[in-house]
Amino acid sequence: MSLLALSDVTIRYGRLTAVRNVALTLAEGEVLFITGPNGAGKSSLLRAIAGVTPPAGGRIDFADHDITGRAPEDIARLGLSMVPEGRDVFASLTIEENLMVGAGMHVKESNWRARVTNALEEVYETFPILRDRRHAQAGLLSGGQQQMLVIGRALMTNPRLVAIDEPSLGLAPNITDQVYERLIALQGQRKLTLLIVEQSSTRAMMVGGRMILMRGGEVLIDGDARAMGQSEAMQAAYFGYGEH
Amino acid sequence: MSAILQILFDALSLGSLYALGALGIALIFGVMRLVNFAHGDVIAFSIFALLWPSVDVVARVGAGNLPWFLLIPFVLAVGAGLSVLAELTVFRRFRNASPATMMIASFALGFVIRYFLLMLYSSRPKSISLLPALSQPVEILGARIPLLQVITILATVAILFGLTSFLRRTRFGLEMRAAAENFTMARMLGVRANRVIMGAFALSGALAAAIGLILGSQTGTADIQMGANVMLMAFIATVIGGLGSLPGAVIAGFLLGAASVVMQVTLPIDARPFRDAFVYGAVIAILIVRPQGLLSGRGTKERV
């Protein structure tokens, strides 16, 4: 049984079609990279899954619920945590407050503090830098620290699936390495399902897992990331040359 | 000395009104980018709710006869209730509309409330005596200050303190602050949009009612236009303070109050009738220097 299933999903912005009839399934515990050039519809797809931009057509199922057109908070409550592009930290809140926003949304008011304390402890163990600066304003963190903060914040919701849009955007390569190292370690520890959007497929090939390649709003290829590195179809998708 | 003290109390009590008004507007702006021009009419409505409907000149006092410890919660609940009702019946339908559309809707709602009051109570201001004990003057360091001014200032400080600790210490307050900064992100973390927006409307409505109580006790009249001036000044305060910034709104509210009072005393006699022109002139000057307001509503951008 798949955790996430998209069938025939189409997304439009006015008259522009960003995503066309995409079908996709993701099993529990899987790591899936969605890659492709600018404007391929990767972020749109993620926004539709998170409920931010409802699809114009098709159906999205998550954790045995039809979530097509549901509100973002309802989808989040089912266990889908979204980390949008550009690291949307709440800049005027402290790091700890940022982490607390999504913590224990199913928990009653009386048990909230205890639940938050435990969850915070786990996140601080993974990202010690966040503990050191927990009372600092999130807007003052560097890009890499903010990326760790938003991943930590997503974990606070105790999710089954974490969807991350371009975690490497604007980060130095060595910082990106660190972020991925933690991410993959977390995935193993917590049996998380990961859905990662990256423009470049290089990272997917390094990390491994499944990869789909989008272009012009459609899925071109779906397969093992490492095996796909060599394929010519890949090259064609990015650079647009036809068959030799 | 006592003259200066007098000016200080005048400035602080007028500033308190503007600050409370600005806070009510900024709270709603923060979570839904709506400038609620019906806010002034909620102020008037809260006071008229104390009277039985009648078109007589003399007010037929209803709930206004309650003792103060029941009267105050009653008025606050009326303001909060009306505000939440406005959210449920009007603003919820405009959730995804442009800010301009929402603003026009708020004007329309304001007219509906005003004409509803007009229909039930007529347009004549009614004299009421709310909390009459408060009009006694008290002596502070040789200056005779109306007790109401002292209470207004103390109540405002208490409200600001209470609101700050509510926003800082409670889960709901945390959700409101997160939502004010980035609503979509907050929702993606499971924060319920409807709950947060309703909470903001309830708080804002209660603040409007508090202003109504203060104005009603101060002037001794209930007038369907009574909220208009405070609303205008409060709106200006939220703009100067940086739309969406709560501390900015409060600071700017007090600044405006102080500017009005100080100009009233220091301007040459011939220029005093034009005091408001000078106040607005100062507002324009501030906005030319800092178009984003004193404190920008959005948090500081990420450091790269």
Interface residues (C-beta under 8 A of the other chain):
Chain A: A50 G51 V52 A71 P72 E73 A76 R77 S81 M82 P84 R87 D88 V89 F90 A91 S92 L93 E97 N98 M100 V101 G102 M105 E109 W112 Q137 A138 G139 L140 L141 S142 G143 Q146 R153 A154 M156 T157 G170
Chain B: R171 L174 E175 R177 A178 E181 N182 T184 M185 A186 R187 M188 L189 G190 V191 R192 A193 R298 G299 T300 K301 E302 R303 V304
